[in-house]
Amino acid sequence: MSQDIRDFTTAPCTLLALGEPTHAEPAFALVRNELFAQLAAEGFRSIALETDRAAALVVDDYVRGGAGTLDQVMAEGFTHDFGSIAANRQLVAWMREHNADLPPRERLAFHGFDIPTETMSAPSPRRHLERARDYLGLDLDLTGLLGDDERWSRTEAVLDPAESIGATPEAVRLRAIADDMLTELYARAPELIAATSPAEWSRTRTHLAAGIDLLRYHHRCAQRVDRRVRLRDLTATRDALMARNLLDIREAEAERGPTLVFAHNLHLRRTPGAMRVGDVDVTWFGVGAVMASLLGERYRVVVGSLGRGKAFELGEPEPDTYEGYLQRRASTWSLTPTSAIPDARPRADNTTRHYFPLERDVLAGSDAVLHLP
């Protein structure tokens, strides 16, 4: 057991994944902040959170010394309600202060790697497509094809294929237009970068990718398949796009240093994700499985584990569970190699969907466990 994250970041690690078993326990984000400070001192130059990539550009500008206020950044730069988490606010404030006296190349970068969807809804791609159109200077009226934004964002458009507009002629046409804009963005890159900047070109590409991703996701929502296949496909699509975003982030950060990525265990484990939704068991290849297959030993995983949780009435774990073993050995948070954890049984005392307990497959898909007693 240790509190030294360096034990798990030896070469050739360039992408370290830190997972949490629940979004409902704020202590994981607080420990994440402490570990990122350790990693920054060891050469890590970026962090990627489970929040919308395009929105997070606002945060990155701010932490690197850009204009704006912390309140504005927390409201505009985070999705999935993560802007309200105190530890995220502390992270952003610390990064800006840390960067204040550093040359640009050494400043810490903030990234989101998710797509802009919520569990029960997915927004209109309007703002992303219109931004790309305006940057390219195209005379395109997208309003007629997009229609009212509420048509896209309402819950029924995601949950009911009959109510989805993702496969309508208008949506199909929008996907073709967006694809053409992406081609033009690259074809005119020398001209566009000379007229603006490499950063503005890259920012536009990020927004255009977000718009295309939303069109892809809405197209999946429109498929008339059974519920199990539908849930699997939507979950796998989101994780596949998150993995692509992480690869893009690593390409941008490759010459500066490694990246810490923080998200739910379900996304980051190397083994396939698995969860039960109602009466349906869903399995899929998550971000971690994709990254492990592409990056090999450069991708390392530390999953999160919790002993007790007041926020959702998680009691003391039974002694013969994985959490019970870790609980007996720790008085404060600790890092333990998975190879040092003996076989046990998954805990079954959590009656809510807030906490995903440790299981043998979770440990098999990770290098270490961060346990919070």
DRENKESE-844342 format. One record per residue (C-alpha): residue number from 1; residue in one letter; x, y, z. Coordinates in Angstrom, 3 decimals, always signed. Layout:
BEGIN
+-----+-----+----------+----------+----------+
|   n | res |       xx |       yy |       zz |
+-----+-----+----------+----------+----------+
| NUM |   A |        X |        Y |        Z |
...
+-----+-----+----------+----------+----------+
END
This chain:
BEGIN
+-----+-----+----------+----------+----------+
|   n | res |       xx |       yy |       zz |
+-----+-----+----------+----------+----------+
|   1 |   M |   +0.000 |   +0.000 |   +0.000 |
|   2 |   S |   +1.203 |   +3.472 |   -0.844 |
|   3 |   Q |   +0.226 |   +7.092 |   -1.424 |
|   4 |   D |   +2.909 |   +7.592 |   -4.066 |
|   5 |   I |   +1.363 |   +7.571 |   -7.526 |
|   6 |   R |   +4.857 |   +7.364 |   -9.030 |
|   7 |   D |   +4.873 |   +3.667 |   -8.199 |
|   8 |   F |   +2.395 |   +3.188 |  -11.058 |
|   9 |   T |   +3.675 |   +5.637 |  -13.697 |
|  10 |   T |   +6.999 |   +4.136 |  -14.712 |
|  11 |   A |   +7.945 |   +4.196 |  -18.392 |
|  12 |   P |   +6.464 |   +3.707 |  -20.907 |
|  13 |   C |   +3.271 |   +5.114 |  -19.294 |
|  14 |   T |   +1.989 |   +8.200 |  -21.152 |
|  15 |   L |   -1.707 |   +7.977 |  -20.228 |
|  16 |   L |   -2.605 |   +7.242 |  -16.615 |
|  17 |   A |   -6.281 |   +6.516 |  -15.953 |
|  18 |   L |   -7.686 |   +7.208 |  -12.491 |
|  19 |   G |  -11.173 |   +5.843 |  -11.948 |
|  20 |   E |  -13.952 |   +6.408 |   -9.444 |
|  21 |   P |  -16.654 |   +3.805 |   -8.670 |
|  22 |   T |  -19.315 |   +6.495 |   -8.249 |
|  23 |   H |  -19.846 |  +10.137 |   -9.226 |
|  24 |   A |  -21.666 |  +10.693 |   -5.920 |
|  25 |   E |  -18.611 |  +10.679 |   -3.617 |
|  26 |   P |  -16.678 |  +13.994 |   -3.860 |
|  27 |   A |  -13.642 |  +12.632 |   -1.997 |
|  28 |   F |  -12.374 |  +10.904 |   -5.158 |
|  29 |   A |  -12.012 |  +14.230 |   -6.964 |
|  30 |   L |  -10.206 |  +15.698 |   -3.958 |
|  31 |   V |   -7.661 |  +12.855 |   -3.972 |
|  32 |   R |   -7.391 |  +13.238 |   -7.754 |
|  33 |   N |   -6.324 |  +16.844 |   -7.248 |
|  34 |   E |   -3.629 |  +15.782 |   -4.803 |
|  35 |   L |   -2.357 |  +13.100 |   -7.159 |
|  36 |   F |   -2.337 |  +15.443 |  -10.154 |
|  37 |   A |   -0.162 |  +17.873 |   -8.217 |
|  38 |   Q |   +2.266 |  +14.982 |   -7.587 |
|  39 |   L |   +2.200 |  +14.049 |  -11.261 |
|  40 |   A |   +2.704 |  +17.646 |  -12.440 |
|  41 |   A |   +5.929 |  +17.714 |  -10.444 |
|  42 |   E |   +6.989 |  +14.536 |  -12.315 |
|  43 |   G |   +6.390 |  +15.873 |  -15.828 |
|  44 |   F |   +2.662 |  +15.336 |  -16.478 |
|  45 |   R |   +1.403 |  +18.354 |  -18.382 |
|  46 |   S |   -2.316 |  +17.708 |  -18.826 |
|  47 |   I |   -5.471 |  +16.325 |  -17.274 |
|  48 |   A |   -8.587 |  +15.056 |  -19.078 |
|  49 |   L |  -11.963 |  +14.808 |  -17.324 |
|  50 |   E |  -15.230 |  +13.084 |  -18.182 |
|  51 |   T |  -16.839 |  +16.269 |  -19.505 |
|  52 |   D |  -17.602 |  +17.675 |  -22.959 |
|  53 |   R |  -14.456 |  +18.280 |  -24.976 |
|  54 |   A |  -15.677 |  +21.393 |  -26.784 |
|  55 |   A |  -17.009 |  +23.035 |  -23.612 |
|  56 |   A |  -13.734 |  +22.307 |  -21.816 |
|  57 |   L |  -11.880 |  +24.613 |  -24.214 |
|  58 |   V |  -13.201 |  +27.454 |  -22.034 |
|  59 |   V |  -11.527 |  +25.901 |  -18.986 |
|  60 |   D |   -8.247 |  +25.344 |  -20.810 |
|  61 |   D |   -8.107 |  +28.980 |  -21.916 |
|  62 |   Y |   -8.657 |  +30.102 |  -18.332 |
|  63 |   V |   -6.102 |  +27.859 |  -16.629 |
|  64 |   R |   -3.465 |  +28.957 |  -19.149 |
|  65 |   G |   -4.025 |  +32.602 |  -18.229 |
|  66 |   G |   -6.989 |  +33.596 |  -20.386 |
|  67 |   A |   -9.663 |  +36.136 |  -19.560 |
|  68 |   G |  -12.843 |  +35.479 |  -17.624 |
|  69 |   T |  -13.826 |  +34.638 |  -14.085 |
|  70 |   L |  -13.786 |  +31.345 |  -12.228 |
|  71 |   D |  -17.573 |  +31.479 |  -11.874 |
|  72 |   Q |  -18.008 |  +31.865 |  -15.636 |
|  73 |   V |  -15.612 |  +29.048 |  -16.374 |
|  74 |   M |  -17.322 |  +26.631 |  -13.999 |
|  75 |   A |  -20.722 |  +27.464 |  -15.487 |
|  76 |   E |  -19.728 |  +27.342 |  -19.171 |
|  77 |   G |  -16.783 |  +24.943 |  -19.305 |
|  78 |   F |  -18.285 |  +21.848 |  -17.686 |
|  79 |   T |  -21.161 |  +19.558 |  -18.643 |
|  80 |   H |  -22.920 |  +16.693 |  -16.816 |
|  81 |   D |  -23.288 |  +18.970 |  -13.730 |
|  82 |   F |  -19.566 |  +18.622 |  -12.993 |
|  83 |   G |  -19.124 |  +22.379 |  -12.779 |
|  84 |   S |  -20.915 |  +22.361 |   -9.417 |
|  85 |   I |  -18.376 |  +20.005 |   -7.793 |
|  86 |   A |  -16.176 |  +21.894 |   -5.336 |
|  87 |   A |  -13.113 |  +19.751 |   -6.090 |
|  88 |   N |  -13.354 |  +20.637 |   -9.788 |
|  89 |   R |  -13.463 |  +24.311 |   -8.879 |
|  90 |   Q |  -10.398 |  +23.846 |   -6.687 |
|  91 |   L |   -8.602 |  +22.040 |   -9.530 |
|  92 |   V |   -9.246 |  +24.853 |  -12.012 |
|  93 |   A |   -8.169 |  +27.545 |   -9.537 |
|  94 |   W |   -4.993 |  +25.620 |   -8.637 |
|  95 |   M |   -4.062 |  +25.041 |  -12.293 |
|  96 |   R |   -4.380 |  +28.749 |  -13.109 |
|  97 |   E |   -2.237 |  +29.686 |  -10.127 |
|  98 |   H |   +0.315 |  +26.966 |  -10.906 |
|  99 |   N |   +0.593 |  +28.163 |  -14.518 |
| 100 |   A |   +0.889 |  +31.861 |  -13.717 |
| 101 |   D |   +4.694 |  +32.065 |  -13.742 |
| 102 |   L |   +5.438 |  +29.281 |  -16.224 |
| 103 |   P |   +6.356 |  +29.640 |  -19.913 |
| 104 |   P |   +3.521 |  +28.554 |  -22.267 |
| 105 |   R |   +5.081 |  +25.188 |  -23.163 |
| 106 |   E |   +5.273 |  +24.138 |  -19.519 |
| 107 |   R |   +1.772 |  +25.208 |  -18.493 |
| 108 |   L |   -0.687 |  +22.528 |  -17.460 |
| 109 |   A |   -3.524 |  +21.909 |  -19.921 |
| 110 |   F |   -7.135 |  +21.028 |  -19.143 |
| 111 |   H |   -9.136 |  +18.781 |  -21.475 |
| 112 |   G |  -12.567 |  +17.241 |  -21.600 |
| 113 |   F |  -12.796 |  +13.950 |  -23.471 |
| 114 |   D |  -16.534 |  +13.227 |  -23.410 |
| 115 |   I |  -19.181 |  +14.029 |  -26.005 |
| 116 |   P |  -21.941 |  +16.535 |  -25.116 |
| 117 |   T |  -24.640 |  +14.023 |  -24.190 |
| 118 |   E |  -26.481 |  +13.381 |  -20.950 |
| 119 |   T |  -27.966 |  +10.068 |  -19.838 |
| 120 |   M |  -31.475 |  +10.951 |  -20.969 |
| 121 |   S |  -30.829 |  +13.527 |  -23.679 |
| 122 |   A |  -28.482 |  +14.698 |  -26.418 |
| 123 |   P |  -28.470 |  +18.327 |  -27.596 |
| 124 |   S |  -28.766 |  +19.796 |  -31.060 |
| 125 |   P |  -25.521 |  +20.034 |  -33.047 |
| 126 |   R |  -26.437 |  +23.606 |  -34.047 |
| 127 |   R |  -23.775 |  +25.634 |  -32.238 |
| 128 |   H |  -20.956 |  +23.352 |  -33.346 |
| 129 |   L |  -21.992 |  +23.223 |  -37.013 |
| 130 |   E |  -22.706 |  +26.944 |  -37.218 |
| 131 |   R |  -19.337 |  +27.759 |  -35.658 |
| 132 |   A |  -17.553 |  +25.642 |  -38.274 |
| 133 |   R |  -19.634 |  +27.166 |  -41.082 |
| 134 |   D |  -18.774 |  +30.692 |  -39.970 |
| 135 |   Y |  -15.068 |  +29.895 |  -39.602 |
| 136 |   L |  -15.009 |  +28.474 |  -43.134 |
| 137 |   G |  -16.954 |  +31.484 |  -44.439 |
| 138 |   L |  -19.592 |  +29.316 |  -46.110 |
| 139 |   D |  -22.974 |  +30.549 |  -47.291 |
| 140 |   L |  -24.995 |  +27.738 |  -45.725 |
| 141 |   D |  -28.431 |  +28.093 |  -44.164 |
| 142 |   L |  -28.590 |  +25.258 |  -41.651 |
| 143 |   T |  -31.695 |  +26.490 |  -39.852 |
| 144 |   G |  -34.187 |  +24.640 |  -42.026 |
| 145 |   L |  -32.371 |  +21.344 |  -41.577 |
| 146 |   L |  -31.794 |  +21.765 |  -37.839 |
| 147 |   G |  -35.274 |  +22.961 |  -36.920 |
| 148 |   D |  -36.103 |  +23.650 |  -33.287 |
| 149 |   D |  -33.350 |  +22.625 |  -30.860 |
| 150 |   E |  -35.960 |  +21.059 |  -28.568 |
| 151 |   R |  -36.643 |  +18.427 |  -31.240 |
| 152 |   W |  -33.161 |  +17.090 |  -30.581 |
| 153 |   S |  -32.763 |  +17.573 |  -26.836 |
| 154 |   R |  -36.062 |  +16.194 |  -25.518 |
| 155 |   T |  -35.848 |  +12.899 |  -23.668 |
| 156 |   E |  -38.111 |  +11.078 |  -26.128 |
| 157 |   A |  -35.665 |  +11.757 |  -28.969 |
| 158 |   V |  -33.102 |   +9.566 |  -27.191 |
| 159 |   L |  -35.285 |   +6.921 |  -25.548 |
| 160 |   D |  -37.821 |   +6.240 |  -28.317 |
| 161 |   P |  -36.637 |   +5.439 |  -31.869 |
| 162 |   A |  -40.028 |   +6.502 |  -33.206 |
| 163 |   E |  -39.499 |   +9.983 |  -31.728 |
| 164 |   S |  -35.849 |  +10.351 |  -32.761 |
| 165 |   I |  -34.930 |  +12.592 |  -35.668 |
| 166 |   G |  -31.485 |  +11.063 |  -36.102 |
| 167 |   A |  -32.431 |   +9.144 |  -39.254 |
| 168 |   T |  -34.653 |  +11.783 |  -40.888 |
| 169 |   P |  -33.703 |  +13.127 |  -44.340 |
| 170 |   E |  -32.723 |  +16.407 |  -42.658 |
| 171 |   A |  -30.339 |  +14.666 |  -40.245 |
| 172 |   V |  -28.816 |  +12.596 |  -43.047 |
| 173 |   R |  -28.253 |  +15.767 |  -45.063 |
| 174 |   L |  -26.664 |  +17.468 |  -42.053 |
| 175 |   R |  -24.211 |  +14.589 |  -41.643 |
| 176 |   A |  -23.169 |  +14.920 |  -45.305 |
| 177 |   I |  -22.717 |  +18.690 |  -44.930 |
| 178 |   A |  -20.706 |  +18.291 |  -41.726 |
| 179 |   D |  -18.469 |  +15.695 |  -43.363 |
| 180 |   D |  -17.872 |  +18.028 |  -46.311 |
| 181 |   M |  -17.007 |  +20.858 |  -43.909 |
| 182 |   L |  -14.457 |  +18.643 |  -42.151 |
| 183 |   T |  -12.820 |  +17.846 |  -45.492 |
| 184 |   E |  -12.749 |  +21.541 |  -46.399 |
| 185 |   L |  -11.283 |  +22.425 |  -43.007 |
| 186 |   Y |   -8.275 |  +20.232 |  -43.783 |
| 187 |   A |   -8.080 |  +21.132 |  -47.487 |
| 188 |   R |   -7.878 |  +24.848 |  -46.641 |
| 189 |   A |   -5.751 |  +24.473 |  -43.511 |
| 190 |   P |   -2.763 |  +26.545 |  -44.787 |
| 191 |   E |   -5.025 |  +29.432 |  -45.787 |
| 192 |   L |   -7.199 |  +29.278 |  -42.674 |
| 193 |   I |   -4.300 |  +29.012 |  -40.222 |
| 194 |   A |   -2.490 |  +31.911 |  -41.892 |
| 195 |   A |   -5.624 |  +34.049 |  -41.567 |
| 196 |   T |   -6.359 |  +33.033 |  -37.961 |
| 197 |   S |   -4.040 |  +30.798 |  -35.925 |
| 198 |   P |   -3.254 |  +27.101 |  -35.387 |
| 199 |   A |   -5.189 |  +27.273 |  -32.111 |
| 200 |   E |   -8.321 |  +28.665 |  -33.766 |
| 201 |   W |   -8.172 |  +26.053 |  -36.521 |
| 202 |   S |   -7.833 |  +23.297 |  -33.910 |
| 203 |   R |  -10.679 |  +24.771 |  -31.859 |
| 204 |   T |  -12.927 |  +24.735 |  -34.923 |
| 205 |   R |  -12.007 |  +21.126 |  -35.649 |
| 206 |   T |  -12.969 |  +20.213 |  -32.067 |
| 207 |   H |  -16.358 |  +21.907 |  -32.419 |
| 208 |   L |  -17.010 |  +20.335 |  -35.815 |
| 209 |   A |  -16.101 |  +16.889 |  -34.448 |
| 210 |   A |  -18.561 |  +17.471 |  -31.585 |
| 211 |   G |  -21.315 |  +18.312 |  -34.066 |
| 212 |   I |  -20.591 |  +15.199 |  -36.123 |
| 213 |   D |  -20.498 |  +13.085 |  -32.960 |
| 214 |   L |  -23.941 |  +14.348 |  -31.949 |
| 215 |   L |  -25.314 |  +13.475 |  -35.381 |
| 216 |   R |  -23.826 |   +9.997 |  -35.060 |
| 217 |   Y |  -25.303 |   +9.549 |  -31.593 |
| 218 |   H |  -28.751 |  +10.723 |  -32.690 |
| 219 |   H |  -28.541 |   +8.327 |  -35.635 |
| 220 |   R |  -27.961 |   +5.481 |  -33.160 |
| 221 |   C |  -30.960 |   +6.677 |  -31.152 |
| 222 |   A |  -33.138 |   +6.251 |  -34.232 |
| 223 |   Q |  -32.307 |   +2.573 |  -34.792 |
| 224 |   R |  -35.262 |   +0.238 |  -34.222 |
| 225 |   V |  -33.601 |   -2.629 |  -32.379 |
| 226 |   D |  -34.383 |   -4.460 |  -29.148 |
| 227 |   R |  -33.627 |   -2.692 |  -25.872 |
| 228 |   R |  -30.500 |   -4.649 |  -25.003 |
| 229 |   V |  -28.882 |   -3.978 |  -28.389 |
| 230 |   R |  -29.975 |   -0.353 |  -28.239 |
| 231 |   L |  -28.421 |   +0.254 |  -24.820 |
| 232 |   R |  -25.239 |   -1.550 |  -25.843 |
| 233 |   D |  -24.889 |   +0.429 |  -29.061 |
| 234 |   L |  -25.506 |   +3.810 |  -27.431 |
| 235 |   T |  -23.035 |   +3.072 |  -24.632 |
| 236 |   A |  -20.417 |   +1.676 |  -27.010 |
| 237 |   T |  -20.813 |   +4.636 |  -29.364 |
| 238 |   R |  -20.223 |   +7.120 |  -26.566 |
| 239 |   D |  -17.124 |   +5.259 |  -25.331 |
| 240 |   A |  -15.726 |   +4.885 |  -28.844 |
| 241 |   L |  -15.988 |   +8.638 |  -29.400 |
| 242 |   M |  -14.469 |   +9.308 |  -25.976 |
| 243 |   A |  -11.552 |   +7.035 |  -26.886 |
| 244 |   R |  -11.002 |   +8.896 |  -30.141 |
| 245 |   N |  -10.985 |  +12.183 |  -28.217 |
| 246 |   L |   -8.370 |  +10.804 |  -25.824 |
| 247 |   L |   -6.181 |   +9.744 |  -28.736 |
| 248 |   D |   -6.463 |  +13.271 |  -30.187 |
| 249 |   I |   -5.533 |  +14.740 |  -26.804 |
| 250 |   R |   -2.516 |  +12.476 |  -26.518 |
| 251 |   E |   -1.395 |  +13.450 |  -30.010 |
| 252 |   A |   -1.560 |  +17.116 |  -29.016 |
| 253 |   E |   +0.246 |  +16.499 |  -25.714 |
| 254 |   A |   +2.786 |  +13.905 |  -26.874 |
| 255 |   E |   +5.780 |  +16.236 |  -26.948 |
| 256 |   R |   +4.887 |  +17.984 |  -23.669 |
| 257 |   G |   +4.380 |  +15.084 |  -21.292 |
| 258 |   P |   +1.980 |  +12.378 |  -20.062 |
| 259 |   T |   -1.734 |  +12.893 |  -19.340 |
| 260 |   L |   -3.896 |  +11.979 |  -16.340 |
| 261 |   V |   -7.456 |  +10.980 |  -17.272 |
| 262 |   F |  -10.180 |  +10.879 |  -14.619 |
| 263 |   A |  -13.567 |   +9.217 |  -15.129 |
| 264 |   H |  -15.820 |   +6.424 |  -13.891 |
| 265 |   N |  -14.283 |   +2.951 |  -13.515 |
| 266 |   L |  -16.760 |   +1.638 |  -16.097 |
| 267 |   H |  -15.140 |   +3.745 |  -18.796 |
| 268 |   L |  -11.485 |   +3.246 |  -17.872 |
| 269 |   R |  -11.030 |   -0.467 |  -17.026 |
| 270 |   R |   -9.285 |   -2.556 |  -19.678 |
| 271 |   T |  -11.874 |   -5.328 |  -19.482 |
| 272 |   P |  -15.305 |   -4.778 |  -21.089 |
| 273 |   G |  -17.728 |   -2.545 |  -19.230 |
| 274 |   A |  -20.759 |   -4.226 |  -17.689 |
| 275 |   M |  -23.836 |   -2.882 |  -15.935 |
| 276 |   R |  -27.460 |   -3.748 |  -15.366 |
| 277 |   V |  -30.104 |   -1.301 |  -16.579 |
| 278 |   G |  -33.476 |   -2.346 |  -15.229 |
| 279 |   D |  -33.819 |   -5.964 |  -16.260 |
| 280 |   V |  -31.178 |   -5.786 |  -19.007 |
| 281 |   D |  -27.482 |   -6.687 |  -18.689 |
| 282 |   V |  -25.335 |   -4.486 |  -20.915 |
| 283 |   T |  -21.714 |   -5.192 |  -21.884 |
| 284 |   W |  -19.499 |   -3.206 |  -24.235 |
| 285 |   F |  -15.887 |   -2.296 |  -24.983 |
| 286 |   G |  -15.232 |   +0.870 |  -23.016 |
| 287 |   V |  -12.630 |   +3.592 |  -23.393 |
| 288 |   G |  -10.068 |   +1.598 |  -21.414 |
| 289 |   A |  -10.424 |   -1.505 |  -23.555 |
| 290 |   V |   -9.936 |   +0.579 |  -26.691 |
| 291 |   M |   -6.969 |   +2.500 |  -25.302 |
| 292 |   A |   -5.284 |   -0.654 |  -24.017 |
| 293 |   S |   -5.577 |   -2.307 |  -27.427 |
| 294 |   L |   -4.060 |   +0.734 |  -29.159 |
| 295 |   L |   -1.516 |   +1.981 |  -26.603 |
| 296 |   G |   -0.492 |   -1.224 |  -24.851 |
| 297 |   E |   +1.770 |   -0.595 |  -21.841 |
| 298 |   R |   +1.582 |   +3.156 |  -22.364 |
| 299 |   Y |   -1.909 |   +2.973 |  -20.831 |
| 300 |   R |   -2.104 |   +2.312 |  -17.077 |
| 301 |   V |   -5.243 |   +2.064 |  -14.941 |
| 302 |   V |   -5.942 |   +2.781 |  -11.271 |
| 303 |   V |   -9.576 |   +2.050 |  -10.379 |
| 304 |   G |  -11.401 |   +3.557 |   -7.409 |
| 305 |   S |  -12.874 |   +1.726 |   -4.415 |
| 306 |   L |  -14.934 |   +3.022 |   -1.493 |
| 307 |   G |  -15.451 |   +1.629 |   +2.008 |
| 308 |   R |  -18.341 |   +3.733 |   +3.335 |
| 309 |   G |  -20.375 |   +6.444 |   +1.629 |
| 310 |   K |  -22.626 |   +8.771 |   +3.600 |
| 311 |   A |  -24.003 |  +10.488 |   +0.504 |
| 312 |   F |  -25.869 |   +7.353 |   -0.568 |
| 313 |   E |  -25.967 |   +5.249 |   +2.617 |
| 314 |   L |  -23.193 |   +2.808 |   +1.761 |
| 315 |   G |  -22.298 |   +1.039 |   +4.985 |
| 316 |   E |  -19.200 |   -0.790 |   +6.191 |
| 317 |   P |  -18.194 |   -3.549 |   +3.728 |
| 318 |   E |  -18.337 |   -7.210 |   +4.779 |
| 319 |   P |  -14.892 |   -8.617 |   +5.666 |
| 320 |   D |  -14.894 |  -11.199 |   +2.865 |
| 321 |   T |  -15.422 |   -8.638 |   +0.091 |
| 322 |   Y |  -12.710 |   -6.861 |   -1.912 |
| 323 |   E |  -13.593 |   -3.574 |   -0.225 |
| 324 |   G |  -13.581 |   -5.330 |   +3.147 |
| 325 |   Y |  -10.013 |   -6.509 |   +2.602 |
| 326 |   L |   -8.856 |   -3.024 |   +1.628 |
| 327 |   Q |  -10.851 |   -1.404 |   +4.430 |
| 328 |   R |   -9.061 |   -3.410 |   +7.120 |
| 329 |   R |   -5.670 |   -2.300 |   +5.826 |
| 330 |   A |   -6.255 |   +1.439 |   +5.402 |
| 331 |   S |   -6.911 |   +4.307 |   +7.796 |
| 332 |   T |   -6.739 |   +6.858 |   +4.987 |
| 333 |   W |   -6.731 |   +6.685 |   +1.181 |
| 334 |   S |   -4.236 |   +4.254 |   -0.284 |
| 335 |   L |   -2.949 |   +2.792 |   -3.532 |
| 336 |   T |   -2.613 |   -1.005 |   -3.761 |
| 337 |   P |   -1.373 |   -3.063 |   -6.749 |
| 338 |   T |   -4.118 |   -5.383 |   -7.953 |
| 339 |   S |   -1.628 |   -8.264 |   -7.841 |
| 340 |   A |   -1.508 |   -7.852 |   -4.043 |
| 341 |   I |   -5.284 |   -8.153 |   -3.569 |
| 342 |   P |   -6.470 |  -11.732 |   -2.829 |
| 343 |   D |   -9.599 |  -13.186 |   -4.371 |
| 344 |   A |  -12.810 |  -12.237 |   -2.579 |
| 345 |   R |  -16.476 |  -11.715 |   -3.366 |
| 346 |   P |  -18.186 |   -8.579 |   -4.686 |
| 347 |   R |  -20.062 |   -6.634 |   -2.043 |
| 348 |   A |  -23.851 |   -6.779 |   -2.286 |
| 349 |   D |  -24.917 |   -4.306 |   +0.399 |
| 350 |   N |  -25.411 |   -1.365 |   -1.960 |
| 351 |   T |  -29.063 |   -1.196 |   -2.948 |
| 352 |   T |  -28.739 |   +1.900 |   -5.164 |
| 353 |   R |  -27.169 |   +2.380 |   -8.587 |
| 354 |   H |  -24.738 |   +4.970 |   -7.214 |
| 355 |   Y |  -21.864 |   +2.596 |   -6.459 |
| 356 |   F |  -20.310 |   -0.064 |   -8.674 |
| 357 |   P |  -18.428 |   -2.529 |   -6.407 |
| 358 |   L |  -15.087 |   -4.132 |   -7.107 |
| 359 |   E |  -15.273 |   -7.440 |   -8.954 |
| 360 |   R |  -12.645 |   -9.813 |  -10.290 |
| 361 |   D |  -13.114 |   -8.499 |  -13.858 |
| 362 |   V |  -12.605 |   -4.920 |  -12.663 |
| 363 |   L |   -9.333 |   -5.854 |  -10.957 |
| 364 |   A |   -8.233 |   -7.885 |  -13.971 |
| 365 |   G |   -8.621 |   -4.763 |  -16.090 |
| 366 |   S |   -6.495 |   -2.517 |  -13.883 |
| 367 |   D |   -3.019 |   -2.127 |  -12.382 |
| 368 |   A |   -3.906 |   -0.755 |   -8.942 |
| 369 |   V |   -6.779 |   +0.278 |   -6.697 |
| 370 |   L |   -7.270 |   +3.661 |   -5.031 |
| 371 |   H |   -9.261 |   +2.861 |   -1.890 |
| 372 |   L |  -11.017 |   +5.519 |   +0.177 |
| 373 |   P |  -12.105 |   +4.100 |   +3.529 |
+-----+-----+----------+----------+----------+
END
